[in-house]
């Protein structure tokens, strides 16, 4: 957020039931989980960035300005 803003990180305990699992296309098992939510008041992302946010080494930073990790995800197998 180059012009400032507010970044909010929240956690919550959630119970995922079989009905929820059936309604969603990603693989998840019923059970207890920790939900991690991140939000901000920034200007948002363009479509090209949104298309790549889950690539583990994706960054929007210029060469020499640091590195970044995309929103890498982990699933229990």
C-alpha positions in Angstrom: 0.0 0.0 0.0 2.3 2.8 -1.3 0.0 5.5 0.0 -0.7 3.8 3.3 -3.7 2.1 4.6 -4.8 -0.5 7.1 -3.8 -4.2 7.1 -5.9 -6.6 9.2 -4.9 -10.2 10.0 -7.5 -12.3 11.8 -7.7 -15.9 13.0 -10.7 -17.9 14.0 -11.4 -21.5 15.0 -13.9 -23.1 12.6 -15.5 -26.5 12.2 -16.0 -27.7 8.7 -18.9 -30.2 8.2 -19.6 -32.7 5.4 -22.2 -30.3 3.8 -19.6 -27.6 3.5 -17.1 -30.1 1.9 -19.7 -31.2 -0.7 -20.4 -27.6 -1.7 -16.8 -26.6 -2.4 -14.6 -27.8 -5.3 -11.3 -27.9 -3.4 -10.3 -30.9 -1.4 -11.0 -30.6 2.3 -12.0 -33.1 5.0 -14.5 -32.4 7.7 -13.0 -31.3 11.0 -11.6 -28.4 13.1 -9.5 -25.8 11.4 -7.9 -22.4 12.0 -9.2 -19.8 9.5 -6.7 -17.1 8.5 -8.2 -13.9 7.0 -6.2 -11.0 5.7 -7.7 -7.8 4.4 -6.5 -4.3 3.6 -7.7 -0.9 2.5 -5.3 -0.7 -0.4 -6.1 -0.1 -4.0 -6.5 -3.7 -5.0 -4.8 -5.9 -7.6 -5.1 -5.8 -11.4 -6.4 -8.9 -13.2 -2.9 -10.1 -14.3 -1.7 -10.1 -10.6 -4.9 -11.9 -9.4 -4.2 -14.6 -12.0 -0.8 -15.4 -10.4 -1.3 -14.8 -6.7 -1.1 -18.5 -5.8 2.3 -19.1 -7.6 4.7 -19.7 -4.8 7.5 -17.4 -6.0 5.4 -14.7 -7.7 6.3 -11.1 -6.9 5.3 -7.7 -8.2 8.6 -6.1 -7.0 11.2 -4.8 -9.4 14.5 -6.7 -9.8 16.8 -5.6 -7.0 13.9 -4.4 -4.8 13.4 -7.6 -2.8 11.6 -10.8 -3.3 8.2 -12.0 -2.5 6.2 -15.2 -2.0 2.8 -15.6 -3.5 -0.1 -16.7 -1.4 1.3 -20.2 -1.2 -1.2 -22.8 0.0 -0.8 -26.1 1.8 -3.3 -29.0 1.7 -2.9 -32.1 3.9 -2.8 -35.2 1.8 
